[in-house]
Amino acid sequence: MRAAGGGAMVFIASISGSRPQPRAQYAAAKAAEIHLAASLGRELGPDRIRVVALSPGSILFPGGGWDRRRSEEPEEFGQWVRDEFPLGRLGSVEEIADVACFLLSARASWISGTNVVVDGAQNQPGMAGW
């Protein structure tokens, strides 16, 4: 990237990196990614290299864990969605990809060294028991 005159990178972190949750090791790793993006944003900025952490909330996609949970425990899953998501649903892969594409684009040229949260105002990062 230095040889090319700059660039951008996005680390896929998680809201688990900034909110307490039961899977402590996962949360600690995601917190480290968020911190790494902040540190590298400052360190690599003079080389015109932007670094951003992207922290998705819970994402629903076919065959994923939340899809499985929704089919195995529909009542509990539905209650969790009602309780935790003001927008009434989980996010989609496309929504996260759209933000990642923006962050990597020249249109985001002033965004670096930060964590961008895309979670629909989700309250907690996980569902009890998972």
GROMACS elastic network, one bead per residue, 0.5 to 0.9 nm:
[ bonds ]
;  ai    aj funct       b0    kb
    1     4     6  0.50070   500
    1     5     6  0.62977   500
    1     6     6  0.50707   500
    1     7     6  0.57292   500
    1     8     6  0.82567   500
    1    47     6  0.83357   500
    1    48     6  0.86175   500
    1    49     6  0.69928   500
    2     5     6  0.51576   500
    2     6     6  0.53765   500
    2     7     6  0.79407   500
    2    44     6  0.88355   500
    2    47     6  0.60131   500
    2    48     6  0.77060   500
    2    49     6  0.74195   500
    3     6     6  0.74562   500
    4     7     6  0.75986   500
    5    47     6  0.69946   500
    5    48     6  0.66453   500
    5    49     6  0.81001   500
    6    44     6  0.89391   500
    6    45     6  0.87133   500
    6    47     6  0.59581   500
    6    50     6  0.77516   500
    7    47     6  0.87995   500
    7    48     6  0.65430   500
    7    50     6  0.62606   500
    7    51     6  0.87188   500
    7   104     6  0.80664   500
    8    48     6  0.83797   500
    8    49     6  0.54537   500
    8    51     6  0.57959   500
    8    52     6  0.79512   500
    8   103     6  0.79000   500
    8   104     6  0.55519   500
    8   105     6  0.79178   500
    8   106     6  0.89891   500
    8   109     6  0.87925   500
    8   112     6  0.85164   500
    9    37     6  0.88706   500
    9    49     6  0.78121   500
    9    50     6  0.63426   500
    9    52     6  0.64208   500
    9    53     6  0.85193   500
    9   103     6  0.82905   500
    9   104     6  0.65526   500
   10    37     6  0.80674   500
   10    50     6  0.85034   500
   10    51     6  0.59466   500
   10    53     6  0.55529   500
   10    54     6  0.65529   500
   10   100     6  0.69416   500
   10   103     6  0.73074   500
   10   104     6  0.70598   500
   11    33     6  0.67600   500
   11    34     6  0.78375   500
   11    36     6  0.89712   500
   11    37     6  0.71666   500
   11    51     6  0.77541   500
   11    52     6  0.62982   500
   11    54     6  0.60216   500
   11    55     6  0.84897   500
   12    30     6  0.83757   500
   12    33     6  0.79238   500
   12    34     6  0.88304   500
   12    52     6  0.87816   500
   12    53     6  0.59768   500
   12    54     6  0.50078   500
   12    55     6  0.61865   500
   12    56     6  0.77122   500
   12   100     6  0.87641   500
   13    16     6  0.80397   500
   13    17     6  0.69203   500
   13    29     6  0.84445   500
   13    30     6  0.50378   500
   13    31     6  0.75041   500
   13    32     6  0.87356   500
   13    33     6  0.60525   500
   13    34     6  0.65185   500
   13    53     6  0.60030   500
   13    54     6  0.55678   500
   13    56     6  0.70942   500
   13   115     6  0.85261   500
   14    17     6  0.55608   500
   14    18     6  0.78307   500
   14    27     6  0.79215   500
   14    30     6  0.59616   500
   14    31     6  0.80800   500
   14    33     6  0.89900   500
   14    34     6  0.85979   500
   14    53     6  0.86439   500
   14    54     6  0.70538   500
   14    56     6  0.50970   500
   14    57     6  0.64196   500
   14    58     6  0.87518   500
   14   117     6  0.79412   500
   14   125     6  0.82840   500
   15    18     6  0.55950   500
   15    19     6  0.62649   500
   15    27     6  0.83714   500
   15    30     6  0.80847   500
   15    31     6  0.87736   500
   15    54     6  0.88735   500
   15    55     6  0.51672   500
   15    56     6  0.59787   500
   15    57     6  0.55669   500
   15    58     6  0.85242   500
   15   117     6  0.68837   500
   15   118     6  0.83373   500
   15   119     6  0.75673   500
   15   122     6  0.89107   500
   15   124     6  0.83368   500
   15   125     6  0.60499   500
   16    19     6  0.52116   500
   16    20     6  0.66331   500
   16    21     6  0.65910   500
   16    23     6  0.85208   500
   16    24     6  0.88239   500
   16    26     6  0.75680   500
   16    28     6  0.82098   500
   16    30     6  0.66688   500
   16    31     6  0.75431   500
   16    55     6  0.81504   500
   16    56     6  0.89084   500
   16    57     6  0.80764   500
   16   124     6  0.82339   500
   16   125     6  0.54816   500
   16   126     6  0.80898   500
   17    20     6  0.77906   500
   17    26     6  0.79271   500
   17    28     6  0.62476   500
   17    29     6  0.72341   500
   17    32     6  0.75677   500
   17    33     6  0.80638   500
   17    34     6  0.71507   500
   17    55     6  0.79467   500
   18    27     6  0.76565   500
   18    28     6  0.89336   500
   18    30     6  0.81047   500
   18    31     6  0.62488   500
   18    34     6  0.84924   500
   18    55     6  0.89972   500
   19    27     6  0.79809   500
   19   124     6  0.71188   500
   19   125     6  0.69901   500
   20    23     6  0.86548   500
   20    24     6  0.78523   500
   20    27     6  0.74961   500
   20   124     6  0.79413   500
   20   125     6  0.79178   500
   21    24     6  0.65960   500
   21    27     6  0.71870   500
   21   124     6  0.74193   500
   21   125     6  0.65691   500
   21   126     6  0.68125   500
   22    25     6  0.89228   500
   22    27     6  0.84304   500
   22   126     6  0.80092   500
   22   128     6  0.83612   500
   22   129     6  0.89155   500
   22   130     6  0.86688   500
   23    26     6  0.55822   500
   23    27     6  0.62247   500
   23    28     6  0.87183   500
   23   126     6  0.89286   500
   23   130     6  0.88851   500
   24    27     6  0.50340   500
   24    28     6  0.60131   500
   24    29     6  0.86056   500
   25    28     6  0.51262   500
   25    29     6  0.62686   500
   25    30     6  0.87192   500
   26    29     6  0.51925   500
   26    30     6  0.62861   500
   26    31     6  0.86132   500
   27    30     6  0.51459   500
   27    31     6  0.60741   500
   27    32     6  0.85802   500
   28    31     6  0.50070   500
   28    32     6  0.61884   500
   28    33     6  0.87835   500
   29    32     6  0.50690   500
   29    33     6  0.64919   500
   29    34     6  0.89091   500
   30    33     6  0.50447   500
   30    34     6  0.64076   500
   30    35     6  0.87195   500
   30    55     6  0.86034   500
   31    34     6  0.51025   500
   31    35     6  0.62545   500
   31    36     6  0.85410   500
   32    35     6  0.50493   500
   32    36     6  0.59466   500
   32    37     6  0.85752   500
   33    37     6  0.61664   500
   33    38     6  0.86506   500
   33    53     6  0.68901   500
   34    37     6  0.52905   500
   34    38     6  0.64426   500
   34    39     6  0.88140   500
   34    52     6  0.79840   500
   34    53     6  0.54180   500
   34    54     6  0.81106   500
   34    55     6  0.83173   500
   34   113     6  0.87773   500
   34   114     6  0.75299   500
   34   115     6  0.61517   500
   35    38     6  0.50979   500
   35    39     6  0.61806   500
   35    40     6  0.85341   500
   35    53     6  0.84796   500
   35   113     6  0.86567   500
   35   114     6  0.85578   500
   35   115     6  0.86592   500
   36    39     6  0.51004   500
   36    40     6  0.58996   500
   36    41     6  0.82287   500
   36    51     6  0.87866   500
   36    53     6  0.83753   500
   36   113     6  0.85355   500
   37    40     6  0.51926   500
   37    41     6  0.58041   500
   37    42     6  0.86698   500
   37    50     6  0.88811   500
   37    51     6  0.53862   500
   37    52     6  0.53349   500
   37    53     6  0.56178   500
   37   112     6  0.80282   500
   37   113     6  0.54245   500
   37   114     6  0.66048   500
   37   115     6  0.75834   500
   38    41     6  0.51888   500
   38    42     6  0.67068   500
   38    43     6  0.88376   500
   38    51     6  0.73146   500
   38    52     6  0.71866   500
   38    53     6  0.78879   500
   38   112     6  0.75495   500
   38   114     6  0.53596   500
   38   115     6  0.76060   500
   39    42     6  0.54513   500
   39    43     6  0.61977   500
   39    44     6  0.85777   500
   39    51     6  0.87421   500
   39   113     6  0.65940   500
   40    44     6  0.55594   500
   40    45     6  0.77221   500
   40    49     6  0.87747   500
   40    50     6  0.80994   500
   40    51     6  0.63194   500
   40    52     6  0.87855   500
   40   112     6  0.88909   500
   40   113     6  0.67335   500
   41    44     6  0.55530   500
   41    45     6  0.55993   500
   41    49     6  0.73355   500
   41    50     6  0.56353   500
   41    52     6  0.71659   500
   41   112     6  0.54042   500
   41   114     6  0.76331   500
   42    45     6  0.52891   500
   42    46     6  0.78303   500
   42    50     6  0.85635   500
   42    51     6  0.85816   500
   42   112     6  0.79976   500
   42   113     6  0.62927   500
   43    46     6  0.72026   500
   43    47     6  0.84822   500
   43    49     6  0.89473   500
   44    47     6  0.53741   500
   44    48     6  0.67647   500
   44    49     6  0.53517   500
   44    50     6  0.69729   500
   44    51     6  0.79626   500
   45    49     6  0.52222   500
   45    50     6  0.60801   500
   45    51     6  0.83167   500
   45   112     6  0.79462   500
   45   113     6  0.86538   500
   46    49     6  0.73707   500
   47    50     6  0.87248   500
   49   112     6  0.84397   500
   50   104     6  0.85854   500
   50   109     6  0.78091   500
   50   110     6  0.84354   500
   50   111     6  0.72032   500
   50   113     6  0.71064   500
   51   111     6  0.81311   500
   51   112     6  0.51496   500
   51   113     6  0.55431   500
   51   114     6  0.76466   500
   52   103     6  0.75614   500
   52   104     6  0.88792   500
   52   111     6  0.73531   500
   52   112     6  0.53593   500
   52   113     6  0.54640   500
   52   114     6  0.53852   500
   52   115     6  0.59775   500
   52   116     6  0.73438   500
   53   112     6  0.87668   500
   53   113     6  0.77480   500
   53   114     6  0.62587   500
   53   116     6  0.61624   500
   53   117     6  0.84569   500
   54    96     6  0.83695   500
   54    99     6  0.82314   500
   54   100     6  0.72796   500
   54   103     6  0.88185   500
   54   114     6  0.85836   500
   54   115     6  0.57155   500
   54   117     6  0.60690   500
   54   118     6  0.74104   500
   55    96     6  0.88983   500
   55   115     6  0.67584   500
   55   116     6  0.59534   500
   55   118     6  0.60568   500
   55   119     6  0.77098   500
   56    59     6  0.73424   500
   56    91     6  0.81748   500
   56    96     6  0.67791   500
   56   116     6  0.83807   500
   56   117     6  0.59893   500
   56   119     6  0.54800   500
   57    90     6  0.77856   500
   57    91     6  0.71067   500
   57   117     6  0.76113   500
   57   118     6  0.61622   500
   57   120     6  0.74339   500
   57   121     6  0.84817   500
   57   122     6  0.66415   500
   57   124     6  0.87503   500
   57   125     6  0.64561   500
   57   126     6  0.88876   500
   58    66     6  0.78910   500
   58    90     6  0.57841   500
   58    91     6  0.62517   500
   58    92     6  0.85541   500
   58   119     6  0.69513   500
   58   122     6  0.79926   500
   58   125     6  0.68518   500
   58   126     6  0.75358   500
   59    64     6  0.86320   500
   59    66     6  0.74463   500
   59    90     6  0.55182   500
   59    92     6  0.52970   500
   59    93     6  0.64867   500
   59    96     6  0.85839   500
   59   119     6  0.85608   500
   60    63     6  0.88773   500
   60    64     6  0.68540   500
   60    65     6  0.80224   500
   60    66     6  0.57623   500
   60    67     6  0.61077   500
   60    89     6  0.87596   500
   60    90     6  0.58364   500
   60    91     6  0.60327   500
   60    92     6  0.56461   500
   60    93     6  0.73569   500
   61    64     6  0.55295   500
   61    65     6  0.83523   500
   61    66     6  0.75164   500
   61    67     6  0.63245   500
   61    91     6  0.87733   500
   61    92     6  0.66469   500
   61    93     6  0.68331   500
   62    65     6  0.87684   500
   62    66     6  0.86647   500
   62    67     6  0.59603   500
   62    68     6  0.83526   500
   63    66     6  0.81906   500
   63    67     6  0.58901   500
   63    68     6  0.64857   500
   64    67     6  0.52114   500
   64    68     6  0.62383   500
   64    69     6  0.86395   500
   65    68     6  0.50778   500
   65    69     6  0.60905   500
   65    70     6  0.85402   500
   66    70     6  0.59518   500
   66    71     6  0.86080   500
   66    77     6  0.84808   500
   66    90     6  0.89778   500
   67    70     6  0.50817   500
   67    71     6  0.64126   500
   67    72     6  0.86770   500
   68    71     6  0.52907   500
   68    72     6  0.60819   500
   68    73     6  0.84549   500
   69    72     6  0.50649   500
   69    73     6  0.57307   500
   69    74     6  0.73592   500
   69    76     6  0.88570   500
   69    77     6  0.67882   500
   69   130     6  0.88458   500
   70    73     6  0.55460   500
   70    75     6  0.81930   500
   70    76     6  0.81289   500
   70    77     6  0.53957   500
   70    78     6  0.75505   500
   71    74     6  0.55939   500
   71    77     6  0.85328   500
   72    77     6  0.87600   500
   73    76     6  0.55680   500
   73    77     6  0.59442   500
   73    78     6  0.84722   500
   74    77     6  0.50696   500
   74    78     6  0.59076   500
   74    79     6  0.85333   500
   75    78     6  0.51565   500
   75    79     6  0.62285   500
   75    80     6  0.86158   500
   76    79     6  0.51529   500
   76    80     6  0.61367   500
   76    81     6  0.86759   500
   77    80     6  0.50637   500
   77    81     6  0.62517   500
   77    82     6  0.86812   500
   77   127     6  0.82953   500
   78    81     6  0.51450   500
   78    82     6  0.62519   500
   78    83     6  0.86318   500
   79    82     6  0.50360   500
   79    83     6  0.60608   500
   79    84     6  0.84830   500
   80    83     6  0.50630   500
   80    84     6  0.58359   500
   80    85     6  0.80107   500
   80   127     6  0.70206   500
   81    84     6  0.53563   500
   81    85     6  0.54661   500
   81    86     6  0.84377   500
   81    88     6  0.62019   500
   81    89     6  0.61407   500
   81    90     6  0.73663   500
   82    85     6  0.60293   500
   82    86     6  0.73857   500
   82    87     6  0.87837   500
   82    88     6  0.59907   500
   82    89     6  0.79939   500
   83    86     6  0.77413   500
   83    88     6  0.86810   500
   83   123     6  0.83840   500
   84    88     6  0.82356   500
   84   121     6  0.83376   500
   84   122     6  0.55570   500
   84   123     6  0.51565   500
   84   124     6  0.67237   500
   85    88     6  0.51596   500
   85    89     6  0.60992   500
   85    90     6  0.71643   500
   85   119     6  0.86350   500
   85   120     6  0.67594   500
   85   121     6  0.64893   500
   85   123     6  0.67930   500
   86    89     6  0.79166   500
   86   120     6  0.71473   500
   86   121     6  0.64520   500
   86   122     6  0.69823   500
   86   123     6  0.85869   500
   87    90     6  0.81746   500
   87   120     6  0.62739   500
   87   121     6  0.76425   500
   87   122     6  0.84995   500
   88   120     6  0.88961   500
   89   120     6  0.82844   500
   90   119     6  0.80051   500
   90   120     6  0.76593   500
   90   122     6  0.84684   500
   91    94     6  0.84333   500
   91    95     6  0.67091   500
   91    96     6  0.78238   500
   91   118     6  0.83383   500
   91   119     6  0.69113   500
   91   120     6  0.71888   500
   92    95     6  0.52766   500
   92    96     6  0.67457   500
   92    97     6  0.87847   500
   93    96     6  0.53183   500
   93    97     6  0.61709   500
   93    98     6  0.86369   500
   94    98     6  0.60043   500
   94    99     6  0.86775   500
   95    98     6  0.51795   500
   95    99     6  0.65291   500
   95   100     6  0.87722   500
   95   118     6  0.83072   500
   96    99     6  0.52864   500
   96   100     6  0.62160   500
   96   101     6  0.86581   500
   96   118     6  0.70914   500
   97   101     6  0.60441   500
   97   102     6  0.85346   500
   98   101     6  0.51908   500
   98   102     6  0.62671   500
   98   103     6  0.86967   500
   99   102     6  0.50429   500
   99   103     6  0.61271   500
   99   104     6  0.86289   500
   99   116     6  0.88054   500
   99   118     6  0.80940   500
  100   103     6  0.50718   500
  100   104     6  0.62037   500
  100   105     6  0.86014   500
  101   104     6  0.51954   500
  101   105     6  0.61720   500
  102   105     6  0.50825   500
  102   106     6  0.79652   500
  102   107     6  0.67497   500
  102   108     6  0.63408   500
  103   106     6  0.79812   500
  103   107     6  0.76105   500
  103   108     6  0.52794   500
  103   109     6  0.80815   500
  103   111     6  0.73607   500
  103   112     6  0.88841   500
  104   107     6  0.82436   500
  104   108     6  0.69153   500
  104   109     6  0.84552   500
  105   108     6  0.57513   500
  105   109     6  0.72573   500
  106   109     6  0.50530   500
  106   110     6  0.87709   500
  107   110     6  0.81686   500
  108   111     6  0.54374   500
  108   112     6  0.84775   500
  109   112     6  0.78883   500
  111   114     6  0.72249   500
  112   115     6  0.85350   500
  117   120     6  0.87987   500
  118   121     6  0.79861   500
  119   122     6  0.54029   500
  119   123     6  0.87593   500
  122   125     6  0.72475   500
  124   127     6  0.77602   500
  126   129     6  0.86002   500
  126   130     6  0.69129   500
  127   130     6  0.57233   500
